[in-house]
């Protein structure tokens, strides 16, 4: 029977319409239960006399039509929202196209002018390209001498209006030559249109995008720079002056944390101007105040280098249907001449500025808009998105605070042991220690009254930051084996066992995801380290250790991204306002060029570290002479009378971490692991049994399934192994034991489980299935044993990092050796993907 979306039904060719009273009764039930069962419909007829003349089948049709209307309404609303978004994006792209056309016209005119007024032999007189390279870095810190500008209220308003004009010429005009940010493609699902400057003074970045927030709310968020800019230490508003047009002029002092231990922080003395334009657009623009008179000034501050902000700001326009179209411009001169030469690319890169400031602002706005649209949602562990963002912010800010160690935060430098590779600072500020002395579930109570920070920086060559960061995150045992000092401080055990004997390796780590940002560029998770023992006595009853961990910068395709792995010990109760002592790593690329490495380069690094496998040079992937700087900082809570011992232990601990990281970095840079790294370790002659296993897998599949697992592409066991390794589906072998563990996986299998060939053997079969999958496997296991194969229905499994994975179906079969004896089980997960 055809369905209609009207309040009527068809019976024997006649239309029957419901009365308003009947519709009201049905609507009330619909709001309580949109899809009632037949029993509930019959109950409704009995409870509502006005429905007694209606057949249950007719009521069923009414509910079908009502759900149809609701679905159509939601789809129409969704399409209207998409249409508004596309209309706004189209408007934005048209404006960008007009701006680019103006820029092209200007460049054509300038080119024509220079051709007409330049002698034909002028280009051959002198080649100054080398001179420009040498002298280019010296021009930034030569400040031209201008007449001091008036900083009285009237003079400040004049500066503000001038700043507004210059900012708008950058945001929507051609004052700066903008080029598209590498790796960024505009579109309805992208973060926005992002561009960086080319050939201008200082570094500059520009972004345009759509945000589902009203203009005033956008301006309020962006003005609160410490809430979204992780490197911003403080912004102090020193004076606010209203203007005649309803705007405000503010005098600000802003401090930025230094990203490494090798350079001081930056500070700014700023004028901020907020006004509303004639078309209703809201403008917030800023610039540095320098060389002024007749007004307030800001003297130099110790431990900071005074940087310059050129006209920058935000243009926020209301969007039809709600939301805002925003243009962001950041233009700074970070005084690169004041840092070591090796770090200057970091301060001279517009790409880095775009990633750390401009795009961070746009991402924060979009994240808040998404959280508001999903305000009823509660994330993992019962936390709302805003609370999880606050935890991420606390981790990052706490790490920056320890890294910089400013005296006004209570930090003081203590003497070293004759080597300056590790810097030790101590903080006894009561505010820093507030809340640290808490009781833990293991029965111990902390009585710490000081915090110690050990920090160091190191230069890395030819090591992609994203790959190194992923390895540090996934293989904690490679660098955290010597876990005594940090683990002891983490769980706050008694002082008598603070620096006990070396801790045994922890049993393993379990990743419990908490949250991730819209573009997945940042992850917040809880790490459970199982079986951590603090002393020989604890080996009989090891306890678990929990870390709150923030991880960002793992996308190898992102250009100019800073990678961070920051973690802090937490109690198992995980109280939101619990004190945090963040420690961890920060890796900053010093070369803005794009790294063309594969996302699977950590595939068999653990194997390379243990066995020293060196793949053949013909398959190696070279990465050029890329450089990055890694900064390490670890914090420890302790008692004052133990300062000397703790400092010595912390210094040794950080040095051991540096040694481990250097070993990992050397393995990465020397092996140049590519997408075939795990395969090369097997083809290198060290594991000839892999060829035999591959042949057994294919023969057994053919015998049981009556089909070929691989397409025939040549003879020989080596070609079979290669084809099996590159098979698109995940193929994994597990042992014939009471608790089967994995013994082999192809590349897709390792990617699915997010592990390596070495770590694979620590994963049991039952760990990767959820409850439903385990029940399904148990029910099919007798068939696998008797018949030799079985097909399991699709479902959800888990990677070694606890990420959910969906698969269409799974095929299992017994692998027989040459004598037809069972050797292992083989599983093939078809069409798998991360959820």
N, C-alpha and C positions, 0 to 999 in steps of 0.2 A: 504494500500500500504506500503510495507516495506521501511524503511528509510535507506539511505546510508549517510555516513559522507564524501562524496567526492563532488567536485563541478560539479555534474551532476544530472540529474533527469531521471526518467523512464516514458515514455509515450507510451502506446500501444506496449510494449515490446521492444522499441528502446531506447538506451541511447543518451541523448542530452547533449553536453558539451558546457560550456560558454566560450566566448572569454576572453582574459585578460582584455580588456576594460570593458566588462560587469562585470567581477569579481571586478574590481576596483570601479565601480559605486556602486555595491552592498555592498562592504566593507565600503565605505564612509557612506552609509546610516546605516549600522550595527553599526558603532561606535557612530552614533547619536541616533539611536533607534534600540536596538537589537530585539525588538518584535513589528514590525509595524502592524497596523491594516489593514484591507482590503482596506479601503479608502486611507490610506497612500501608500499602494503598487500600487494601480491604479494610484495615483498621480505621483508616481515614473516612471511608464511606460510612462505617458504623458510627464513628464519633461525630460526624457532621451531617445532620439530617438534610441540609440543602444539597448535598451531593448524592443523596440516596437514589436519584433517578439516573445516575451516570454509571455506565459499565466500567469495571476496573481497566478494561482494555483501552477505553476512551481516556481515562486518567493517565494511563501509561503514555499515550500519544501526546497528551498535553505537556507532560514533563519532558518528553523528547523535543517538542517544539520550543519549550521554554529554555532548555539547555542549548538548543540551536541558536535562539536569539541572543543568549548570553555570550556564546562563542563568537557570533557575528559582531556583537558590540565590542568585545575585547579586541578582536582582530581589526575592526574599524578604528578603534582608538590607537592601537599600535601603529597602523599604517599612517594615521594622521600625524603621530609623533615622528615617524620616519620621514614623512613628507616635509614636515617643518624643519627637521634637521638637514635634509638634503637641500631644501630651499635656502636655508641660511648658509650652508656650505657652498652652494652655487654662487650666492651673493659674495661670499668671502673670496672665492676663486676668481670671480669676475673682477673684483677690486684688485686682487693680486696681479691679474693679467694686465689690467690698465696700468698699474704701477710699473710692471716689467716693460710694457710698451714705451712708457715715458723714459725709462732708463735706457732702453735700446736706442730710442731717438736721440737722447742726449749723447750716448757714446758714438753714434754715427756722425752727429754734428761735430763732436770734438775730434774724431778721427779725420774728418774731412778738413777741418780747420788746420790741424797739425800737418796734414799732407800739403796743404797750400802754402804754409808758412815755414816749412822745414826744407833747407837745401838738400838736393839729392845726394850730396857727398857727406852730409853731416853724420849719417849713421856709421860711416866707415872711419871717422877720425879717431875715436877712442872707445874702447870697450871698458865700461865702468861696472860691469856686472859683479866682478869680484869685489870691487871696492864697496858696492852697495851691501853685499853680504857681510863684509867685515864691519862696516860702520853702522849698519842698520840697528844693531842692538844697543848702540851708544846714544841714539837720538831720543829714546824715550825719557831719559832722566834729565835731559837738558831743558829746564823749564824757562820759557821765554819771559823776559821781564816786561810786565804790563803795568800801567798805572793802577794803583789800588782802587778797588771798586767800593762804592758807598754801601755800607751794611746797615744803614738806618732803616726804619720800617718802610719808608717810601722807596729807598734803594733796594730793599729786599723784594718788594713787589715788582720792581722793574726787572730784577734778576729772574724772578719767578715767571713773568710773562715771556721773557726771552727763552727761559728753559722750556716752557710749554711749546713755543714755536719750533725750537730745535728738535724737541722730542717728536712732535707730530711729523716733521719732515723725515725723521728716521722710520717712524711707525708706518706711515702711509705714503711717504714720498721717496725721493731718490737721493737723499743726503748721504746715504751709505750704500755702497755697492754690496748687495746681499747675494749670496750663493746658497743653494740648497744644502742643508745639513747632510753629510754622507750617511747613507743607510736609511734616510727618512723619506717616505713616500706619502703625500697627502691623500686623503680619502675619507669617506664617512665614518670608518671605523678606526682611523688613526688618531693619534693624540692631537694632531693639528699640522699646520704648515710651519716648519722650523727651518731657519736660515742662519748662516753665520756671515760675519763681515769678511771682506776681501780688500786689503790694502788701505785700511784706515788706521788712525792712531789708536793704540791700545787694543783691547779685545772686545768684541761685540757679538751679540746674538739676538735673534728676533723670533717670536712665535706668535701664530694666530690660531685661534681655535674657538669651539663652541662649548659653553659650560651651562649646565642646567641650574644656574643660580641667578638671582636678581643682581643687577649692577651694584647696588649699595652693599649687598652681602659679599660680593666678590672683592670690592674695594676694602671692606673691613678685614677680610681674611688676608689679602695681600699686604696690607699695612702691618699686620702682625708678623713680621718677617721671621722671628725666632720660632714660630709655630710650624713653619714649613721648610725653612732653609736650615738644614742640619749644621752647617758651618757657622751660622750666626750665633755669636755668644750673647750679645745683648744689644738692644736698641733703646736709647734713652731720649725721650722728648724733652728738650730743655726750654722751649718757648713755643707758644701757639699764638699766631696773630690772625684775626679774621680780616677778610678782604671785602671790598665794597660789592663785589659780584656774588657774594654768598659763599665764597670758598674760604680756604684756610691756608696760611703759610706757617710751616713748622720748621724749627731748627732741631736737628737730630745729631746724636753721636752714636755711631755703630761700630761694633768690634766683631771681627771674624776670627775664628779659630784657624791656626795653621794646620794644614793637612798632614804634615810630617814633623819629625823632631829636628829636621835640618834647616828650618827657616822660621822666622818669627811670624806672628799673626799680623793681620792688616786691620787698620781702623779708618773711619771716614767721618768727616765733619760735613754734614749735609743740610741742604735746604730742600724741603718737600712741599710741593704746591698741589692742592686739591681744588678742583673747580668743575663746574657743570657747563658744557658747551651749549650753543644755541639749539642744536638738534637733539638735546637730551642726553648726549653721551657724557659719561663721567671720566675725568682724567685725573690721574695721580702721577706726577712727574717729580724727578729728583735730580740734583746735581751737587757736586762738591763746592763748598765755599772756601776759596783760597784767595790770598792776596786782597783781603778786604780791610776796610777801615770804618770808623764811626759806628761800630757795632760789636756784638759779642764775637769771641773767637775761642778756639779750642787748642790749648798748647799740646805739644807732643807728649805722648804717654809711653812710659817705660814698657819694653817688651813688645811694642807694636811699631809697625812701619806705616806711616800715613800714606794711604793710597788715594786715588782720585776716581770719582764717579762722574763721567761725562753725562750730558742730558739723557736720562733713562726714564722708564715709567710704564704705566698701564693706561691703555685707552679701552674703556668698557662701554659697549653700546647695547641697549636693550634689543632683544630679538623678538620678532613676531611670534606670538604663541607662547612666550615665556622663555626665560634663560637669557644669556648674554653672549655677545660676540666680543672676544677680548684680543687685543694686540699687546704683546709684552716686548719691551726692548731693554736689554741690559748692556751697558757700555762702560767699561772700566779700564783704567790704567793701573795695573797691580804692581808697578815698580819692580819689574823683573830683574833690573840691574842689581837689586839688593839681595838676591839669593844666590847660592852657589850655581855655577854655570851649568851643572848637570841637571838642575831643577828648573832652569829657565823655560824650557818648552811647556812646563806645566802652567806657568804664569803668562805665557805668550800665546796660548791656544784658545781660540774662540770656541772650538769644539768642546773643550773641557768646561768653559763657562756655560755653554748651552746645556750640557748635561747636568751640571751641578746646581745651576741657578734657574735658568729660564724654563727648561722642561720640568724641573722639580716643582715650580710654581703651578704650571699647567696641570701636572699630574695630581698635585694636592687638591686643586679645585675640582677636578673630575672625580677624584676619590670621595670627596665630601658630598658632591652631588649624587653619586651613586649610593652612598650610605643613607642620605636623606630619603631617596626614593625607595630604599629597602629598610626603612627605620624599624619595622617590626621584626626584622630578622635578628637572631642571636647567633653569634659565631660559636666556634668550638670552645669547650670548657665554660660555656655560659657567658662569654664576653661579647659585648657589642663592638662593632668596628671602631668606634671612637676610642674605646678603652684599649684595644689592641694597638691602635696608632700611637696612643700615649706611651705604651710600653716600648714600642720601637723607638720613639723619640727619646725616651729616658736612656735606653741602651746606647744610642748614638751620641747623645749629649754627654753621658757619663764617660764614654771612651774618649771623646774630644777633650773633656776637662782634664782627665788623667794624662793624656798625651801632651797637652800644653803646659800643665803644671804651673798655673799663675799663682803668684804670691798672695794676691787678695782672696784666693779661694782656700788659702791655708797651706799650700804646698811649700816645702823647703827642700833644697838640694843637700844631700849628704855626701861625704867624701867617697871616692872610689878606691879600688884596690890596686891602683897603678895602671889600669887599662881603662880607656874611655869608650869602649864599645857598648857598654850598657850603663844607662843613667838611672840612678836611684833617687826617688823623691819620697818624702814622708809628709803625711797630713794628719794633724791631731786636732783639727777644727771640730768642735762639738756638733756643729750642724752637719758636717760630713758623716759623722758617726751616729747621728740620730737614727735609732731604729735598728742598728746593726746587732745589738745584743738581744737576740731573740732565742727562744727555746725551740729546738727541733724535735721531730718525732722520734729520733733515736735516743732521746733522753739526755743528751749533752746540752749544756747552756753556754753560750758564748759570753766572754767577758773582755772582748777586744776593745781597745780604746785608741787605736791608731790605724792608719791605712798606709801601706807602702806600695809604690808603683815602680816597676822596673820596665824600662822602655829602650828601644833601639831601632835603628833604621838600616837597611841594607839595599844595595843596588843589584838588580837582577838583569841578566842578559839573555835575550832570545827565549824568554819564557812567557807565553801568553798568560796574562793575569787571570783570565776567566778559568783556564784549565787548572792552574795552580790552586786557585781558590776552591774549585770543585773537589780537587784531590784532598785538600786540607779538611774540607767538610765531610767527605765520604769515608776518609781513611784516617780517622783521628788517632788510631794506634800507631801510625807511622811517625807522629811527632809528639804524642802525649804519653809515651810509655813511662817516662820519668815523671810520675804524677804526684810525687809526695807533697811538695810544698803547696801547690795550688789546690790539690784535693783536700789537704788538711784544712786549709783556710776556707775552702768552699763549704765544708760541712761543719765548720766551727767546733772542732773537737778540743779536748782539754789541752792546756799548755804543756803538760808533761809528755805528751806524745806528738807535739806539733811537728818536730823535725825528726820523725822516726826513721826506720829503715825504709828502703826503697819499696814502693808499692808494687804488688803484682799487677800484671796487665788486667784491665777490666774485661769482663766477659763479652762485651759488645755494646753497641749503641742502638737505641730504638728512637726513631724520629717520629714525633707526634706533631703534625702540622697544626698551626693556629690560624694563620691568615696569610694572604698574599695580595699584592696590589693589582690594579686593573691589568697592567701589561706584564705581570708576573716578574717584574724586574727586582722585586724585593720579597723575601720570605721571612715570616716570623714563625718559629717552631720551638717546641720543647724537646730537648735531647735527654733521654734516659740512659745513663751509663750503668750497665748492669754488673753487679758483682765487684764493686770497687772495695778493696781492703786497704785500711790505713796502716796496719801493722801486722806482724806475724800472727798475733792473736785473732785478728779479724779474718784471717784466711778461712777459718772454720765457719764464720757467719758473715760473709761479705754483704755490704749494704749497697743500695742503689743511690746514685747521685743524679740530680736533675739540674739541667742548665737551660735557661731561657736564651735562645740564639736568634740573631738577626743576620741574614745572609743576603747580599745584593751584589750585582755586577757579574753574574754568571753567564750572561749572554755574550758569546764571542762575536756576534755580528754587530753589537752596539759599539759605536766609535766614541772614544774619549770617556768611557765609563770607568768609574772608580769601583774596585771590588772590595767588599768588606765582609768579614766574618767576626762578629762580635757576640760574646756570650757572657752570661753572669750566673753564678750559682743561685738556685732558689730552693725553698723548702717544698716538700711534696704537697703541702696545702696550697701553694701558689696564690698567696694573697696579692691582690692588685697593687696595693700601696706598699708592698714589701720592699725593703732597701735592696739596691742593686749595686754591685761592684763590677762593672763591665771590663772585660779584657778581650784581646783578640788581635786580628790582623787587618791591615789596610794595604791594598796594592793599587798603586796609581801608575797608569801607563804614561811614559814620558814622550812617546812618539805617537802623534795623532793619526798616523796611517792605519788603515784597516788591516787587521790580521786575518788572513785567509785560511786559517786552520780549520780542521774538522771538529764538529761538536763531540766526536767520540774519541778524542785523543788520550783520555785517561783510561782507555780500555784495558790495557795490560801493564800499566805502570808499576803496580805492585809486584808483578812478575819480574819486570826489569830491575826493580830495586833489590829483590832477593836473589835472583839468579844471574843478574848482570847480562841479560840477553841483549845483544846488539843487532838490530835488523840490518839487512843489506842496504847499502847506500843507494842502490838504484830505486828503492821504494821510498826513500826518506823524503820528507817534506821540509823544505827549508823555509824559515820564517824571516830571513833577513837579519839585520842587526837591530832588533827591537830591544828597548830598554824599559824598565819600570822600577819604581822604588817601593819597597815593602817596609811598613812601619809596624812594629810589634809593641804592645803594651799590656802588662799584666798587673792586676791589683791584688793585694793581700791584706786581710785584716789581722791584727796581732796586738799583743800587749807591749806596752812601752819598754819594759825591762828586757824584752827579747829582741830589740831592734837590731842589734849587731848580728845575731844569728839568723834572723829572718832576712836581713839584707844580703847576707852571704848566700843563703839558700836560694833566694829569689834571683840573684845575679847568675848563679850557676844554672838555675832552671831555664832562664831566658837564653843563656848561651847554648844550652842543650837544644832548645827549640830552634835557635838560629842554625845550629849544625844540622839538625834534621831537615829544615827547610832548604838549606843549601844542597843537601844530598838529593832531595826530591827535585829541586830546580835543575841540578846537574843531570839527573836522569831524564828530565823532560827536554832540556836543551840538547843533550848529546845524542839521545835516541831519535829526536824529531819524530815522535810518534804520530802516525797518520791514521786514517780510517782502517788500515789493514794491520795495525800493530799487533793485535792478538793473533792474527793469522800468521804473521811473520815469525812469531815466537814458536809456533808449531811447525812451520815449514823449514825452520832453521836446522833441523836434524836432531834436536834435543828430544823430541817426542815422536818417534816413528809410530808409536801405537795409535796416534791420532788418525793416521791414514787408514789403519786397519779398522778402527772404530767407525769411521765414516763409511767404509765399505759395508760393514755389518749392518749399520743403520739403514742404508739404502736397500740391501738385499732383504732384510727382514720386512721392511715396508712393502716391497714388491711381493713377497710371499704371502703376507697376510691381507693386504688391501687389493692385490691384483692390479696395481698401477705403479707408475714410476714416480718416485719422490722428486727426482731431479731430471731436468732435460738433458739428454745425452749430448755432451759437447766435447768428447774426446776420451781417450783411454788413459788408464793409469790412476792410481790412488790419489796422487797429488791433485789432479783436476777434479776428482770427486770431492775431496776435502775443501777445495776452493769454492766449488759450487754450493756445497752444504753451508759453508761459512757465510756466503752472501745470499742465502735463501731469504726471501722477504718475510716469511713467517718465523716466529720464535721456536727454535728446536732445542730441547733440553733433555739431557740424560740424567737419570738418578739411579742410585745403587739399589741392589736387591737386599735390603736390610729391614729389620723391624721398624726402624725410623729412617726412611729413605732420604738421602741427601744428594744434592746435585753434584755431578762429576764432570759434566761437559755442557757447553752451550755455544751456539753460533753467535754471530755478531748481533742479530736481532734479539736473541735470547738474553744476552748480556745487557743490551740497551733496555729491554723490558724490565729486567730485575734491577737495573741500575747498579751493576756490580762489575767485578773483574773475574778473570779465569781463576785467580788464586783465591779471592774471597768467596767465589761461588761455592766452594766446598764447605763453607760454614752455614749454608742455607739449607734447611730441610724442606721437603716437599709440602708438608702440612702447614708450614709458616706462610706460604704464598696464597693459600686459599682462605676465603672467609668460611663461616659456619655452613652456609648453603653449599659451597663448593666442596668442603670436606665431606659432607653427607653424600653428595652426589658421587664423589670419588669412591667412598666406601661401598656404595651400592653397586658401582660398576667394577670394583676391584676383582671380585670372583670371575667375572666375564673376561677380564684381561688375563688372568692366570689360566683359565680353562681354554678360552677361544684364542687367546693371543693378541687380541686387539679390542678396542672399544672406542666409541665416539661419545664424548661428553658434551652436553648442551652448554651454550654460552653463559657467561656470568661475569663475576668480578673477582680479580685476584689482586695481590698486593706486591709491590716491589720491595727491595731490601730497605728502601727509604720510606716505606709505609705509604707510598702513593698508590691510589686505586687505579686498576687497569681493567678495562673491559675487553672481552674477546668474543668473537662470533661463535666459535666452537673450539673444542680441543680434541685432538686425536691421540690416543695412547696405544702403544704396541710394545711387545717384548722384542728385545734385540738379542738374536742368537749368534753364537760364535761359529767357528768352522765346523765344530762337532755337534751343532744343533743344540747346544746347552745354553740356557738363559744367561746372558751376561749382564743386562741392565734393562731398565724401562726407558722408553723414549716418549716424550710428550711434544706435540706440535700445537701451538696456540695460533689460530688462524685469525687474521685481521684484528690484531690487538691495537689498542691505543690507550694513552693516559686519559683518565676521566677529568 
